[in-house]
Amino acid sequence: MLTQPIRVGYAMTGSFCTFAKSMRELEKLAKKGYDLTPIMSFHASSIDTRFGKADDFMMQAENLCGKPVIRTIQDAEPIGPKKMFDIIVVAPCTSNTLAKLALGVTDTPVTMAVKSHIRNQRPVVIAAATNDALAAAAKNIGLLENLRNYYFVPLQQDDYVSKPYSMVAVFDKLEETMLLALKGQQIQPMMLGFQEK
């Protein structure tokens, strides 16, 4: 357990196939005593997929965090002015959200949360999950790596045969990445070898 609660904004965007992994990490953080607030993009909070129903994921996140999901831009805006969090985690973070963060686009609850939070020069941890991490999204990952206060959970290829450009964050490295980010350090190595399923 933590000696002092760390206030975490736990944001999710629409990489639905990784929601179960993200929820497992959220549960671990909750059990360790982190002060957690769930945040979801419009798509994460509204789209049902073969991986589960949006309402079920929202209910699970709210039960684990003990707080309602921030799911509107207007509810995310006060995060910075009120200095609500010590750190924001975006897990999973899609290539769409990566591009918006890299270019300063603020049109979802998650991008607003990050924009509002980072103005206080506080860390943001990205757990990317994208089929084009080694293609179109690579430049946006590089742009964010070059900015202050952005930190990445290590990535690895998830299916180099069928999806050679795809990479997914190693979710069980999330807490370690967070704790180092709070000290201003990027976890290393940032890319891990392919892991057999």
N, C-alpha and C positions, 0 to 999 in steps of 0.2 A: 504493500500500500504506500501511497505517496505521503510524505510528511506535510506538504502543503498542496492543496488542489491546484492543478494546472487547468486554466480555462481554455477549452478547445471548441472552436466552431467546426463541426464535422459536416462537410459539404459533400453531396453526391450529385453527379451528373449522369447522363443516360447511357453508360456502358452497362447495359442491363445484365449481360452475361457474367459480370464480375460483382454484382450486388451481394451475392451470398458470401463471397470472400470479404468484402468490405464490412458486412454486418458482423462477421466473426471477429474482425479486429475491433469494431465498435464495442462489442460485448466484452472483449478482453480489457479495453480501456475503462469501461464502466466498472468492471470488477476490481480494478486497481485504484479506483477512487478519483479518476479524472472528472472534472466538472464539464460536462458535455452538452452542447446545444446542436441539434440537427438542423441542417440547411439542405434544401433540395432545389434543383433547377425545375423549370416548368415541366420539362419532359419527364424527369425522374419522379415527380410527384403526381403525374397524371396519366402516363401511358402504361397500359397492361401489356405484357409480353408473354412469350412461352416460358420465361424465367420467373414469372410471378406477377401478382397484381400490385399496382401502385399503392392502393390503400393499405395492403398488407405490409408493404415495406415501410410506409409512413408510420403505421401503428407500431411496428417492431422498433423503429428508430426512436419514437416517442417513449415507448416503454423502457428502452435501455437508457435513454438520457434523462427521463423524468421531466421533459419539457416539450412543448409543441414544436413542430417543424416550422422553421422560417421558410416560407414558400412564395413570398411576393417581394418585388423590388423595394416597395416602401417599407416593409418590415426589416429588410436587410440594410437599408441606408444608415440607421443609427449605430451600426456596429462600430464604426470608427469614432464618431463623436463621443459615444459613451464608453469607448475603450473596453468593449465587452469581452474580448478574448486576448489571451497571451499568444495564441497561435491558431491559424486556420489550416485545416487539412482538406484537400479536395480528393476524395477517394470513393469511386473512380473519377478520373478526369478524362473526358473525351478529347479527341483532336479538335472538335468544334470549340470547346471551351479553351483548350490550349491556344488556339488561334486568336480568340477574343481577348484573352489575358495578354498575349504578346502584343496585340495591337491596341489595347486600351478600350476595347468595346465593352460597354456596360448595359446589357439588355436582358439579363436573367437575374434571379435572386443570388445565384452563386457568384457571377461576375461582379455584381454590386457588393456582395459581402467581402470579396477579396479586395476590390478597389477601396472600399471604406476602411477596411482593416489595415491595409498596407500603407496608408497615408501616415500611420503612426510608427512606421519603420519597424513593424513586427513581422515575424516569419510566416510564410505560407509554404506548406508542404504539398507537393503534387504527386499523386499516385496515378500516373498515366495508364490508360488502357486504350490502345488504338491500333487499328489494322494498318495504318500508314506511318508508324513511328519512324521507320527507316526510309520513308519516301516523302510525301507532301508535308507531313507534320514535323519532320526532322528540323526544318528551319525554325519553327515556332518553339520547339524544345530548346534549341540552341539560343534563341533570343531570350527566353526566360532564364536559362542557365547563366546568361551574361548580365542579368539584372540583380540588384541587391535584394535580399530578403526572400528569394524564391529558392526552394530546396526540393530535390527529387528523391522519391523512394527508388531504390535500384530497379532497373528494368531487365527483362529477359524475353527472348523470343519464345512465343507460346506454341507455334506450329510452323517451323521454318520450311517445311515441305509444301504445305497447302497455302500458307500465308507468309511468304518470305519477308514481308515488310512489317509484320505485326509484332508488337511488343506489349507486355503487360507488366505492371508493377509487381514486385514480390511483396505481397501484402503483409507477410509475417515480419517484414523489416520496417513496418510503419512506425511503431513506437520508437525504435532505435533512431530512425530518421528524425522524428519529432524532437527527441531529447537533444540530439546534436544540433538541430536547427535552432533550438532555443539558446544554444551557446554560439550561434553564428557559424556552424561548421556543416559542410556537406558530407553525408555519409559516403564512404568509398568501399569497394568500387561501385561505380554508378551503373555498370552493366555487368550482368552475370551470364554465365554460359547457359545454354539451353538445358532445361530440366525435362527429362523423360517423364511422361505421364504414368 
